[in-house]
Amino acid sequence: MAVGVTADASSAVVEMTVYGRWSQQLGNQVTAGLRLCLAGPCEAVIIDLRGVGDVHGVSLPYWLLAQRTAWLAPAPVHLAFCSPPATKLDYRLRHLEGTPLLLFATMAQARIVIAGGLSPADRLQVRLAPRPNSVRAARDLVDQACQVWKLPELRRTAALIVSELATNAVVHAATDFVVTVFRRGSKLHVAVRDSDFRYPRMRGSVHGSGQGPIEERGRGLRLVHAVAAGWGAMPAHGGKVVWATVSADSDG
């Protein structure tokens, strides 16, 4: 049994796959996986339940709690489920009293609907090559975002963070990478997605809020940790995404 978490290029949409016979242990893994999702700047989580062995649908309370947890997060997160057809669990999920859950038969359907609900007005993105001048292009994207969204107080810190994350992508990943800047309320989120599966690490006992082991990446991650409201790393399709959040309180 296992719970896998995978983010999109910006970590705005996170997919959580649950596989195995339902048990208390698997439920604890679900809780830990959802906590990881909500620690980042995600706007929606899609939970794939098609691999769950739950003949009698006894896991229903976990999914109701997950829905409540997502909505009560500091920034509410949309939760969608891909449920196993013609099962007791699917029946119970679809026949709830009160507000229905967002259910889909396939992950492809869920991705289309969820992606369509995200506002493009709150998101800027650029794909860059692993060249030194791409770091400047990443900073330019942050400058543009802070100007368009009238968040000048966040520009300096966000530019510092994206410089460090983009530099890591150029020097250590050495692959094309995607930089995304998006806002949620008064917070600005920066994400860099590359095609290197190795997680960023920094020396010492200070960790980001994402998952992964530890290794030296220079002074960059220590700076990010010092000035960001939060940061972390998550697996993405074909690589990883490293994100950081900037708020007025975290800006120096």
C-alpha positions as CSV (number, residue, x, y, z in Angstrom):
1,M,0.0,0.0,0.0
2,A,1.2,3.5,-0.8
3,V,0.3,7.1,-1.2
4,G,2.1,9.1,-4.0
5,V,2.1,12.8,-4.4
6,T,2.9,14.6,-7.8
7,A,2.6,18.3,-8.6
8,D,2.1,20.1,-11.8
9,A,4.7,22.6,-13.1
10,S,3.7,25.3,-10.7
11,S,2.5,23.0,-7.8
12,A,-0.9,24.7,-8.1
13,V,-2.5,21.3,-8.8
14,V,-1.3,18.3,-6.9
15,E,-2.3,14.7,-7.6
16,M,-2.4,12.2,-4.8
17,T,-2.6,8.5,-5.7
18,V,-3.8,6.1,-3.1
19,Y,-3.1,2.4,-3.7
20,G,-3.7,-0.7,-1.5
21,R,-6.2,-2.4,0.7
22,W,-7.8,0.1,3.1
23,S,-6.4,0.1,6.6
24,Q,-5.6,2.5,9.5
25,Q,-2.0,2.5,8.3
26,L,-3.0,3.6,4.8
27,G,-5.3,6.2,6.3
28,N,-2.3,7.6,8.2
29,Q,-0.4,7.8,4.9
30,V,-3.3,9.7,3.3
31,T,-3.3,12.2,6.2
32,A,0.5,12.7,5.8
33,G,0.2,13.1,2.0
34,L,-2.6,15.6,2.3
35,R,-0.5,17.6,4.8
36,L,2.3,17.7,2.3
37,C,0.0,19.0,-0.4
38,L,-1.4,21.7,1.8
39,A,2.0,22.8,3.0
40,G,2.7,24.2,-0.5
41,P,0.9,26.8,-2.6
42,C,-1.5,24.3,-4.2
43,E,-5.0,25.5,-5.3
44,A,-6.4,22.0,-5.9
45,V,-5.8,18.4,-5.0
46,I,-7.0,15.5,-7.1
47,I,-7.1,12.2,-5.1
48,D,-7.1,9.1,-7.2
49,L,-8.9,6.3,-5.3
50,R,-9.2,3.8,-8.1
51,G,-6.5,1.6,-6.6
52,V,-8.0,1.5,-3.1
53,G,-9.3,-1.9,-1.9
54,D,-12.3,-0.9,0.2
55,V,-15.1,-3.4,-0.4
56,H,-17.5,-1.9,2.2
57,G,-16.6,1.8,1.7
58,V,-15.4,2.2,5.2
59,S,-12.8,4.8,4.2
60,L,-15.6,7.4,3.6
61,P,-14.9,9.3,6.8
62,Y,-11.3,9.9,5.7
63,W,-12.4,11.5,2.5
64,L,-15.0,13.7,4.2
65,L,-12.3,14.8,6.7
66,A,-9.9,15.5,3.8
67,Q,-12.5,17.7,2.2
68,R,-13.1,19.6,5.5
69,T,-9.3,20.0,6.0
70,A,-8.8,21.4,2.6
71,W,-11.6,23.9,2.9
72,L,-10.4,25.0,6.4
73,A,-6.8,25.5,5.3
74,P,-5.5,29.1,5.6
75,A,-6.0,29.4,1.8
76,P,-8.9,27.1,0.9
77,V,-8.0,24.3,-1.5
78,H,-10.4,22.6,-4.0
79,L,-10.5,18.8,-3.5
80,A,-11.6,16.4,-6.3
81,F,-11.8,12.6,-6.3
82,C,-11.4,10.0,-9.0
83,S,-13.4,7.1,-7.5
84,P,-13.5,3.4,-8.5
85,P,-16.6,2.8,-10.5
86,A,-19.3,0.2,-9.5
87,T,-18.0,-0.1,-5.9
88,K,-19.5,0.5,-2.5
89,L,-17.0,3.3,-2.0
90,D,-18.1,5.0,-5.2
91,Y,-21.8,4.6,-4.2
92,R,-21.2,6.1,-0.8
93,L,-19.2,9.0,-2.2
94,R,-22.0,9.8,-4.7
95,H,-24.9,9.6,-2.3
96,L,-23.9,11.9,0.5
97,E,-26.3,14.2,2.2
98,G,-25.5,17.9,2.0
99,T,-22.8,19.3,-0.3
100,P,-21.7,16.7,-2.8
101,L,-18.0,15.9,-3.4
102,L,-16.4,16.7,-6.7
103,L,-16.2,13.2,-8.3
104,F,-14.8,12.1,-11.6
105,A,-14.6,8.7,-13.4
106,T,-11.1,9.3,-14.8
107,M,-8.0,11.4,-13.9
108,A,-8.1,12.9,-17.4
109,Q,-11.6,14.3,-16.8
110,A,-10.5,15.6,-13.3
111,R,-7.4,17.4,-14.8
112,I,-9.4,19.1,-17.5
113,V,-12.1,20.4,-15.1
114,I,-9.7,21.5,-12.4
115,A,-7.3,23.2,-14.8
116,G,-10.3,25.1,-16.3
117,G,-11.2,26.5,-12.9
118,L,-7.8,28.1,-12.3
119,S,-7.6,31.8,-13.1
120,P,-5.0,32.6,-15.8
121,A,-5.1,36.2,-14.7
122,D,-3.3,35.3,-11.5
123,R,-0.5,33.4,-13.1
124,L,2.6,34.2,-15.2
125,Q,4.9,31.5,-16.6
126,V,7.9,31.1,-18.8
127,R,10.0,28.2,-20.1
128,L,13.7,28.8,-20.0
129,A,16.9,27.0,-21.2
130,P,19.7,26.1,-18.8
131,R,21.8,29.2,-19.5
132,P,23.1,31.9,-17.2
133,N,21.0,34.7,-18.8
134,S,17.8,32.7,-17.9
135,V,18.3,33.8,-14.3
136,R,17.7,37.4,-15.4
137,A,14.7,36.3,-17.4
138,A,13.2,34.7,-14.3
139,R,13.8,37.9,-12.3
140,D,12.1,39.8,-15.1
141,L,9.0,37.6,-14.8
142,V,8.8,38.4,-11.0
143,D,9.2,42.1,-11.7
144,Q,6.4,41.9,-14.3
145,A,4.2,40.0,-11.8
146,C,4.7,42.5,-9.0
147,Q,4.0,45.4,-11.3
148,V,0.9,43.9,-12.9
149,W,-0.6,42.8,-9.5
150,K,0.6,45.9,-7.6
151,L,2.7,44.1,-5.1
152,P,5.9,46.2,-5.1
153,E,6.6,45.4,-1.5
154,L,7.2,41.7,-2.5
155,R,9.4,42.4,-5.5
156,R,12.8,42.4,-3.8
157,T,12.4,39.2,-1.8
158,A,10.6,37.3,-4.7
159,A,13.3,38.3,-7.1
160,L,16.0,37.1,-4.7
161,I,14.2,33.7,-4.3
162,V,13.6,33.2,-8.0
163,S,17.3,34.0,-8.7
164,E,18.4,31.3,-6.3
165,L,15.9,28.7,-7.6
166,A,16.7,29.4,-11.2
167,T,20.4,29.3,-10.6
168,N,20.0,25.8,-9.0
169,A,18.0,24.7,-12.1
170,V,20.8,26.1,-14.4
171,V,23.8,24.8,-12.5
172,H,22.6,21.5,-10.9
173,A,19.6,20.3,-13.0
174,A,21.1,21.6,-16.3
175,T,17.7,21.0,-18.1
176,D,15.1,23.3,-19.5
177,F,13.0,24.6,-16.7
178,V,9.6,26.3,-16.2
179,V,9.2,29.4,-13.9
180,T,5.8,30.2,-12.6
181,V,4.7,33.2,-10.5
182,F,1.2,33.3,-9.2
183,R,-0.7,35.1,-6.4
184,R,-3.2,34.0,-3.9
185,G,-4.6,37.0,-2.0
186,S,-1.7,39.0,-0.6
187,K,0.9,36.2,-1.1
188,L,3.1,35.6,-4.1
189,H,4.2,32.0,-5.0
190,V,7.3,31.2,-7.1
191,A,7.8,27.7,-8.5
192,V,10.6,26.3,-10.7
193,R,10.1,23.0,-12.3
194,D,13.0,21.1,-14.0
195,S,13.6,17.6,-15.3
196,D,16.1,16.6,-12.6
197,F,14.6,14.1,-10.1
198,R,17.2,15.0,-7.4
199,Y,15.9,17.1,-4.7
200,P,17.6,20.4,-3.6
201,R,19.3,20.1,-0.3
202,M,21.2,22.4,2.0
203,R,23.9,21.9,4.7
204,G,22.8,21.7,8.3
205,S,19.7,20.6,10.1
206,V,17.3,23.3,8.6
207,H,14.9,21.7,6.1
208,G,12.3,23.1,3.8
209,S,8.6,22.2,4.3
210,G,8.7,19.8,1.3
211,Q,10.0,16.3,1.3
212,G,13.3,14.8,0.3
213,P,16.9,14.2,1.6
214,I,19.8,16.6,2.2
215,E,22.8,17.7,0.2
216,E,24.8,20.9,-0.3
217,R,23.4,23.4,-2.9
218,G,25.5,26.4,-1.9
219,R,24.2,29.4,-0.1
220,G,21.0,29.6,-2.3
221,L,18.7,27.5,-0.2
222,R,19.8,29.0,3.0
223,L,18.8,32.4,1.7
224,V,15.5,31.1,0.5
225,H,14.8,29.5,3.9
226,A,15.7,32.8,5.6
227,V,13.5,35.1,3.6
228,A,10.5,33.0,2.4
229,A,7.3,32.5,4.3
230,G,7.6,28.8,3.3
231,W,9.3,26.6,0.7
232,G,9.6,23.0,-0.3
233,A,10.1,20.5,-3.1
234,M,7.7,18.0,-4.6
235,P,7.9,15.4,-7.4
236,A,6.4,16.5,-10.7
237,H,5.7,14.7,-13.9
238,G,9.1,14.0,-15.4
239,G,11.1,15.9,-12.7
240,K,10.5,18.0,-9.6
241,V,9.1,21.4,-8.7
242,V,10.7,23.6,-6.0
243,W,8.4,26.4,-4.7
244,A,8.6,29.3,-2.3
245,T,6.0,31.6,-0.8
246,V,6.5,35.4,-0.2
247,S,4.2,37.5,2.0
248,A,4.4,41.0,3.3
249,D,5.4,39.5,6.7
250,S,8.3,37.5,5.2
251,D,9.6,40.3,3.0
252,G,12.7,42.0,4.3
